């Protein structure tokens, strides 16, 4: 079972160009450092979105189980965690009102149908 994870983030004012350059330099390492049970797909910027204040970009990855989400949460001491910490402290706006969002998508064919 693959679960798609989207983590919305807002880049600090005036830092998008530097964030893009950092990401270009570290993309390959992010891919190889992803925790067990997950696959890093990249950072994506919405081209069109109907939500109010959705954030500037989304970190997108897959996990192969709910347990892999726990591995992600416990990965702060890994290279993956170090890279994401560097990303967040260098570029992400953590002020109130810009807090990110997390959305998990599960394949409909792998999901449980309720109410029928």
Phi, psi and omega in degrees: 000123174258136175243127175275133180241128176242121177246109182282139182219155176242126180277139178302148180307134176077007185249001185298318179298316178293322178297317179296318179295317178299316181296318178301323180286329187251001185303313182296320180291322176301317180300315183281340183267357181305138182299159177306139178085006180224164178221122177286126179257335176135180172256133183234139176257132179294136174269322174216136176207141184266358180282150175276129179054060184281346188101163184279328185203170181229130166280127183237129176210167175246153169233149184267358180194167175295327178298328178294335174295323176295319177300317177301313183296332183263014187264017185297334180270000181270172176298322176305311180297320178297316180296314180293325176296317177299317178301308184296313183289333181275326193231337190270135178277114181257015182288155180305141182092347178242013182300142184288177178228158177230130179233130176249132177243132177244140178305134180300326181287343177261354185272163176269130179267124180253153171085011178242000000 
